[in-house]
Amino acid sequence: MEDGASTGRTAARRAAIAIAVFLALTAVLFAIDPNNFYLWAKAIHVIAVISWMAGMLYLPRLFIYHCDAEPGSVQSETFKTMEQRLLRVIINPAMTVTWVFGLWLAWEGFRFQAGWLHAKILLVILLSGLHGYFSAAVRKFAQDRNDKSARHWRLMNEGPTVLMIAIVILVIVKPF
């Protein structure tokens, strides 16, 4: 059986390969069909957002369960591994792709001129800040230094949902 460090390296290597393949496919899409690249970029952006949100909604749930695990127990160590992999392999890359393609779309489609877009970017900055808060929590849990209750993490679990609802409304309705 592999140890945690070896398994982590394998997961990181797979994530790096997936990102490289993703970037290569994106370049191929642009080379093959530059006239429709905006639509492809929008599709990639939406896929990345869905992946980012899935992780942002799941991670605090792991924290809730982790709060009940005895530090040093097999269960606690399993949660640590799950949290770290979710963050490194799914959430971080998805956030990066979301930002890269989102900023490109904002420039290419709107030249950053739409009022609703400014509000959306502000909310995405807040979501990114929450992402950073969750990242810090992963480090604290890894060191058995979590000082927050399960109730705190239940409340924090609502943050990504509220931000996502507001962002989707801004993008679809474009109220200003």
Secondary structure per residue as TSV (DSSP state, phi and psi in degrees):
chain	resnum	aa	ss	phi	psi
A	1	M	-	360.0	140.5
A	2	E	-	-75.3	148.0
A	3	D	-	-82.1	171.0
A	4	G	H	-60.4	-41.7
A	5	A	H	-65.4	-42.9
A	6	S	H	-65.7	-42.8
A	7	T	H	-63.6	-40.6
A	8	G	H	-63.4	-41.4
A	9	R	H	-63.4	-40.7
A	10	T	H	-62.8	-44.2
A	11	A	H	-63.8	-42.2
A	12	A	H	-64.6	-40.6
A	13	R	H	-63.2	-43.7
A	14	R	H	-63.0	-40.5
A	15	A	H	-64.0	-42.4
A	16	A	H	-63.5	-41.4
A	17	I	H	-64.0	-42.6
A	18	A	H	-62.3	-41.9
A	19	I	H	-65.4	-41.5
A	20	A	H	-63.2	-43.2
A	21	V	H	-63.3	-42.8
A	22	F	H	-59.2	-47.0
A	23	L	H	-65.0	-39.3
A	24	A	H	-64.7	-42.9
A	25	L	H	-64.9	-37.2
A	26	T	H	-62.8	-44.3
A	27	A	H	-62.8	-40.6
A	28	V	H	-63.4	-43.3
A	29	L	H	-58.0	-44.2
A	30	F	H	-64.7	-42.0
A	31	A	H	-67.0	-39.5
A	32	I	H	-74.9	-42.5
A	33	D	-	-138.8	66.7
A	34	P	G	-62.4	-26.6
A	35	N	G	-69.4	-27.1
A	36	N	G	-108.2	13.9
A	37	F	H	-63.1	-31.5
A	38	Y	H	-57.5	-44.3
A	39	L	H	-66.6	-39.6
A	40	W	H	-64.2	-41.9
A	41	A	H	-63.1	-39.3
A	42	K	H	-63.7	-42.8
A	43	A	H	-62.7	-44.4
A	44	I	H	-62.4	-42.0
A	45	H	H	-59.8	-47.0
A	46	V	H	-63.7	-41.6
A	47	I	H	-61.2	-43.9
A	48	A	H	-64.7	-41.0
A	49	V	H	-61.3	-44.3
A	50	I	H	-60.5	-43.6
A	51	S	H	-64.3	-44.2
A	52	W	H	-61.3	-46.7
A	53	M	H	-65.6	-38.8
A	54	A	H	-57.6	-46.2
A	55	G	H	-66.8	-40.8
A	56	M	H	-67.8	-25.8
A	57	L	H	-84.2	-30.4
A	58	Y	H	-83.3	-37.6
A	59	L	H	-57.2	-48.0
A	60	P	H	-65.1	-26.9
A	61	R	H	-63.9	-41.6
A	62	L	H	-61.3	-40.0
A	63	F	H	-60.9	-40.8
A	64	I	H	-58.4	-48.9
A	65	Y	H	-68.9	-36.1
A	66	H	H	-63.9	-33.8
A	67	C	H	-57.6	-31.3
A	68	D	T	-84.3	-11.3
A	69	A	S	-85.4	139.0
A	70	E	-	-68.1	126.6
A	71	P	T	-53.0	134.1
A	72	G	T	87.7	-11.4
A	73	S	S	-72.2	164.0
A	74	V	H	-59.2	-40.8
A	75	Q	H	-62.5	-44.7
A	76	S	H	-61.7	-43.6
A	77	E	H	-65.2	-35.3
A	78	T	H	-65.3	-43.8
A	79	F	H	-61.8	-40.7
A	80	K	H	-57.4	-46.7
A	81	T	H	-62.8	-45.6
A	82	M	H	-60.9	-45.2
A	83	E	H	-63.6	-46.0
A	84	Q	H	-65.8	-42.0
A	85	R	H	-68.7	-41.7
A	86	L	I	-58.5	-44.3
A	87	L	I	-66.3	-50.8
A	88	R	I	-73.4	-38.2
A	89	V	I	-93.8	-27.9
A	90	I	I	-116.0	-57.9
A	91	I	I	-66.4	-50.8
A	92	N	H	-61.6	-50.3
A	93	P	H	-62.4	-38.9
A	94	A	H	-65.1	-40.0
A	95	M	H	-63.4	-42.6
A	96	T	H	-61.2	-47.6
A	97	V	H	-64.1	-39.8
A	98	T	H	-57.8	-48.8
A	99	W	H	-65.3	-46.4
A	100	V	H	-60.9	-52.1
A	101	F	H	-72.9	-34.2
A	102	G	H	-62.9	-45.2
A	103	L	H	-65.8	-39.5
A	104	W	H	-62.7	-44.4
A	105	L	H	-63.4	-40.6
A	106	A	H	-62.2	-38.6
A	107	W	H	-74.5	-51.2
A	108	E	H	-66.2	-38.4
A	109	G	H	-91.1	-29.3
A	110	F	H	-134.0	-6.4
A	111	R	T	51.6	31.5
A	112	F	T	58.2	28.4
A	113	Q	-	-97.7	-15.0
A	114	A	-	-81.7	133.9
A	115	G	H	-61.6	-42.1
A	116	W	H	-61.9	-33.4
A	117	L	H	-65.9	-38.8
A	118	H	H	-62.3	-43.3
A	119	A	H	-64.4	-40.8
A	120	K	H	-62.1	-46.2
A	121	I	H	-61.9	-39.3
A	122	L	H	-60.0	-43.9
A	123	L	H	-67.2	-35.5
A	124	V	H	-68.1	-34.3
A	125	I	H	-63.1	-43.1
A	126	L	H	-62.4	-41.7
A	127	L	H	-62.8	-38.3
A	128	S	H	-66.0	-37.1
A	129	G	H	-63.3	-40.7
A	130	L	H	-63.8	-38.7
A	131	H	H	-57.4	-45.1
A	132	G	H	-62.9	-39.6
A	133	Y	H	-62.3	-43.2
A	134	F	H	-65.7	-36.9
A	135	S	H	-62.4	-42.7
A	136	A	H	-63.4	-37.3
A	137	A	H	-65.9	-38.1
A	138	V	H	-59.2	-43.4
A	139	R	H	-63.9	-41.9
A	140	K	H	-65.1	-44.8
A	141	F	H	-60.8	-39.0
A	142	A	H	-61.8	-28.8
A	143	Q	T	-98.8	10.2
A	144	D	T	56.0	39.6
A	145	R	-	-118.9	20.1
A	146	N	-	-62.6	129.1
A	147	D	-	-117.6	14.5
A	148	K	-	-106.2	150.2
A	149	S	-	-85.1	165.7
A	150	A	H	-60.9	-35.2
A	151	R	H	-61.7	-41.6
A	152	H	H	-57.6	-45.7
A	153	W	H	-70.5	-29.5
A	154	R	H	-63.9	-42.0
A	155	L	H	-66.7	-42.5
A	156	M	H	-65.2	-26.9
A	157	N	T	-63.2	-22.7
A	158	E	H	-79.5	-22.7
A	159	G	H	-55.6	-53.7
A	160	P	H	-60.3	-35.1
A	161	T	H	-65.3	-48.1
A	162	V	H	-62.0	-44.8
A	163	L	H	-63.9	-41.7
A	164	M	H	-61.2	-44.2
A	165	I	H	-60.1	-47.2
A	166	A	H	-63.2	-42.0
A	167	I	H	-63.4	-46.3
A	168	V	H	-61.9	-42.3
A	169	I	H	-60.9	-44.2
A	170	L	H	-60.5	-42.6
A	171	V	H	-70.2	-41.4
A	172	I	H	-81.2	-47.5
A	173	V	H	-83.1	-31.8
A	174	K	-	46.7	64.5
A	175	P	-	-68.2	-15.6
A	176	F	-	-154.8	360.0
